Amino acid sequence: MQYQAPERDAQFLLFDVFRAQDVWAQIPALNDFSEDLINAVLSEGARLTAEVVAPTNQIGDQQGCEWRDGAVTTPQEFQAAFAELAAGGWLGLAGNPEFGGQGMPKMLASLIEEMLWAANTSLYLYGTLTVGASLCLDAHGTPEQKATYLPKLYSGEWTGAMALTESHAGSDLGIMRTRAEPQADGSYSITGTKIFITGGEHDLAENIVHLTLAKLPDAPAGTKGISLFIVPKYLVNEDGSLGERNGWASGSLEHKMGIRGSATSVINYDGATGFLLGEENQGLAAMFTMMNYERLSVGIQGLGSGEMAYQQAAAYAKDRLQGRASTGPQNPDGPADSLLVHPDVRRMLLAQRALNEAGRAFAVYVGMQLDLAKYAQDAEAQTRSELLTPVAKAFLTDNGFQGAVLAQQVFGGHGYIQEWGVEQVVRDARIGQIYEGTNGIQAMDLISRKVLRDGGVNLRRFVDLMAQTEVAREHQADLNDALDRLVRVTAYIVDHAAGDPHLSGSVATEYLDLFGLTIYAWLWGRMVSVAPADDFGEAKRATARFFFARLLPRTDGLERSICSSGDAVMALRGESF
Ligand SMILES: Cc1cc2nc3c(=O)[nH]c(=O)nc-3n(C[C@H](O)[C@H](O)[C@H](O)COP(=O)(O)OP(=O)(O)OC[C@H]3O[C@@H](n4cnc5c(N)ncnc54)[C@H](O)[C@@H]3O)c2cc1C
């Protein structure tokens, strides 16, 4: 089945729901972007992903990557597709124009990213790390560092990678061991071993720029003693040409459940030359510029997987003939009716659709907060984006995986075999819940850092904003109930967390789901309020009805589970596991 980018929905979100044209008109850096230009970019993104990127997806999964003596070969078809992606300027879409980026809004970039993730998750991993590394360099680099690296990253001639994880240090980066020794010339000598490094080594670009976390010899213990370094594969000469090969190499590739076209390396740094990015011992904070970008991007990966899976399942359900409708034959000339007549199949398709469309709106909304923070110095939008980032990462990837599994279910046994491609989406979507900070870590970030730390004040501000926005009248009461519930549950956690050190950790994941569903209720209410009186609008209204009737009520159970948790999670003695 051919992937088709959801172009109409993208336009609806940008111009009808979020009124991007009004937002951009207020921001000098963005007011050149006309609706026509943005529509042209969306159309070209849709063409590129359908015609160039998507056809490499299944074959890339089958071929996988190969390691030989430190060199890594990616699937053959990736070469031309990545070259076209790079040459088209897609990796510099939202990049700094001073260094060759196109300075386009994140609201738009989120939608383009979804297309790329959906069309080929493995291939776009090389892209997303390049975009994230550029953002980090742009935010923390010296003018020389920016001039050296950014134009090459935006053009995709070089790619980026983020090197954090070590075998004993994953979620807990404070205990990492990679060392950085200061050298007389101002550079650092990096020694240590990183594992699971996506795009750490490959053959798609002439240089690979690692952003690597390491500790100085006299660094304070824990996360306060981490510094960030630029450690390129080839050192760059003063004139910008490539010099000596740096002292790191891929030690091996991981063999994985999914994203098999993405090369995941062990990287051995053996006295490699690194250049400090930002300040000594401030590396984790600087890396967070990249990590926050990647968290939203990985969330959008989940959304892309969910959309790809839905498109496959919906097409299959229309064609596949099995059984008869309970009201009598709908296809009397055929041997059976299509799967679409069965309410249980519709339930699965509608759940995917309702979560994908709200998820897309959510990704664009978070993108809008990032645009407002960056280009209009809107501090409130910055805080809101920080509150929403862990939700975007975890809720979108959880729903993406669950959507992929639902799509597989719609296919019955045919979903379990390779031919149809949906089992690949399930395998590829699963990693989104794990890397870039597991979804458990995202939930902890939300509850501890983003909600409890200020006693729920920012969350309350966001709830007030949701309550004040105009939504479709038919959904207002359900939305109000959901907002009340979120406020009630937050107050419960704020009140009880101080006296119960296990509470926030025990209920964090449910709390994130409750928050996510409430945001989706708000977004559905907004979408319906501006949905047009045509087939597209009709489908929006029907999908919203399903969301409010069948998905939002889950918040009821989540509230009960959170508020009656007590010590249920901690009661079983450790030795009994
Ligand atoms: C395919 C792939 C690609 C990757 N790409 C990269 C990359 O490019 N760069 C990079 O640096 N890393 C990368 N990673 C590493 C990835 O980010 C880590 O695997 C992930 O952050 C989890 O770390 P871990 O595997 O050590 O698990 P652990 O940290 O050992 O976690 C195990 C479990 O315990 C839970 N847990 C741990 N600590 C806590 C806590 N404090 N509170 C509550 N729960 C906790 C986790 O949620 C998880 O469920 C990649 C991994 C994979 C598999």
The ligand as an SDF file (V2000), in Angstrom:
LIG
                    3D

 53 58  0  0  0  0  0  0  0  0999 V2000
   17.6070    1.1650   18.9800 C   0  0  0  0  0  0  0  0  0  0  0  0
   18.1320    2.0980   20.0130 C   0  0  0  0  0  0  0  0  0  0  0  0
   18.6560    3.3290   19.6390 C   0  0  0  0  0  0  0  0  0  0  0  0
   19.1990    4.1930   20.5920 C   0  0  0  0  0  0  0  0  0  0  0  0
   19.7820    5.3700   20.1960 N   0  0  0  0  0  0  0  0  0  0  0  0
   20.5010    6.0790   21.1090 C   0  0  0  0  0  0  0  0  0  0  0  0
   21.3140    7.1860   20.6940 C   0  0  0  0  0  0  0  0  0  0  0  0
   21.3420    7.5630   19.5290 O   0  0  0  0  0  0  0  0  0  0  0  0
   22.0730    7.8090   21.6360 N   0  0  0  0  0  0  0  0  0  0  0  0
   22.0770    7.4280   22.9370 C   0  0  0  0  0  0  0  0  0  0  0  0
   22.8040    8.0170   23.7220 O   0  0  0  0  0  0  0  0  0  0  0  0
   21.3010    6.4100   23.3590 N   0  0  0  0  0  0  0  0  0  0  0  0
   20.5210    5.7250   22.4750 C   0  0  0  0  0  0  0  0  0  0  0  0
   19.7530    4.6720   22.8870 N   0  0  0  0  0  0  0  0  0  0  0  0
   19.7120    4.3540   24.3070 C   0  0  0  0  0  0  0  0  0  0  0  0
   18.3590    4.6340   24.9300 C   0  0  0  0  0  0  0  0  0  0  0  0
   18.1190    6.0080   24.9930 O   0  0  0  0  0  0  0  0  0  0  0  0
   18.3350    3.9210   26.2830 C   0  0  0  0  0  0  0  0  0  0  0  0
   18.2610    2.5350   26.0050 O   0  0  0  0  0  0  0  0  0  0  0  0
   17.1850    4.3660   27.1500 C   0  0  0  0  0  0  0  0  0  0  0  0
   17.3390    5.7060   27.5200 O   0  0  0  0  0  0  0  0  0  0  0  0
   17.0380    3.5150   28.4110 C   0  0  0  0  0  0  0  0  0  0  0  0
   18.2590    3.2630   29.0370 O   0  0  0  0  0  0  0  0  0  0  0  0
   18.6450    1.7490   29.3760 P   0  0  0  0  0  0  0  0  0  0  0  0
   18.4690    0.9310   28.1660 O   0  0  0  0  0  0  0  0  0  0  0  0
   19.9690    1.7260   30.0280 O   0  0  0  0  0  0  0  0  0  0  0  0
   17.5460    1.2690   30.4110 O   0  0  0  0  0  0  0  0  0  0  0  0
   17.5350    1.5160   32.0660 P   0  0  0  0  0  0  0  0  0  0  0  0
   17.9670    2.8910   32.2970 O   0  0  0  0  0  0  0  0  0  0  0  0
   18.3570    0.4030   32.6150 O   0  0  0  0  0  0  0  0  0  0  0  0
   16.0350    1.3410   32.3550 O   0  0  0  0  0  0  0  0  0  0  0  0
   15.3930    0.0700   32.4960 C   0  0  0  0  0  0  0  0  0  0  0  0
   13.9490    0.2760   32.9710 C   0  0  0  0  0  0  0  0  0  0  0  0
   13.9550    0.9100   34.2520 O   0  0  0  0  0  0  0  0  0  0  0  0
   13.2190    2.1230   34.2360 C   0  0  0  0  0  0  0  0  0  0  0  0
   13.9340    3.1100   35.0520 N   0  0  0  0  0  0  0  0  0  0  0  0
   15.2620    3.3870   35.0870 C   0  0  0  0  0  0  0  0  0  0  0  0
   15.5210    4.3780   35.9580 N   0  0  0  0  0  0  0  0  0  0  0  0
   14.3470    4.7610   36.4930 C   0  0  0  0  0  0  0  0  0  0  0  0
   13.9430    5.7590   37.4330 C   0  0  0  0  0  0  0  0  0  0  0  0
   14.8370    6.5780   37.9850 N   0  0  0  0  0  0  0  0  0  0  0  0
   12.6300    5.8610   37.7240 N   0  0  0  0  0  0  0  0  0  0  0  0
   11.7220    5.0480   37.1690 C   0  0  0  0  0  0  0  0  0  0  0  0
   12.0430    4.1010   36.2470 N   0  0  0  0  0  0  0  0  0  0  0  0
   13.3300    3.9500   35.9170 C   0  0  0  0  0  0  0  0  0  0  0  0
   13.1600    2.5380   32.7750 C   0  0  0  0  0  0  0  0  0  0  0  0
   12.0140    3.3050   32.4950 O   0  0  0  0  0  0  0  0  0  0  0  0
   13.1230    1.1830   32.0680 C   0  0  0  0  0  0  0  0  0  0  0  0
   11.8110    0.7110   32.0090 O   0  0  0  0  0  0  0  0  0  0  0  0
   19.1630    3.8240   21.9520 C   0  0  0  0  0  0  0  0  0  0  0  0
   18.6080    2.6010   22.3290 C   0  0  0  0  0  0  0  0  0  0  0  0
   18.1110    1.7390   21.3870 C   0  0  0  0  0  0  0  0  0  0  0  0
   17.5650    0.4100   21.8280 C   0  0  0  0  0  0  0  0  0  0  0  0
  1  2  1  0
  2  3  1  0
  2 52  2  0
  3  4  2  0
  4  5  1  0
  4 50  1  0
  5  6  2  0
  6  7  1  0
  6 13  1  0
  7  8  2  0
  7  9  1  0
  9 10  1  0
 10 11  2  0
 10 12  1  0
 12 13  2  0
 13 14  1  0
 14 15  1  0
 14 50  1  0
 15 16  1  0
 16 17  1  0
 16 18  1  0
 18 19  1  0
 18 20  1  0
 20 21  1  0
 20 22  1  0
 22 23  1  0
 23 24  1  0
 24 25  2  0
 24 26  1  0
 24 27  1  0
 27 28  1  0
 28 29  2  0
 28 30  1  0
 28 31  1  0
 31 32  1  0
 32 33  1  0
 33 34  1  0
 33 48  1  0
 34 35  1  0
 35 36  1  0
 35 46  1  0
 36 37  1  0
 36 45  1  0
 37 38  2  0
 38 39  1  0
 39 40  1  0
 39 45  2  0
 40 41  1  0
 40 42  2  0
 42 43  1  0
 43 44  2  0
 44 45  1  0
 46 47  1  0
 46 48  1  0
 48 49  1  0
 50 51  2  0
 51 52  1  0
 52 53  1  0
M  END
$$$$
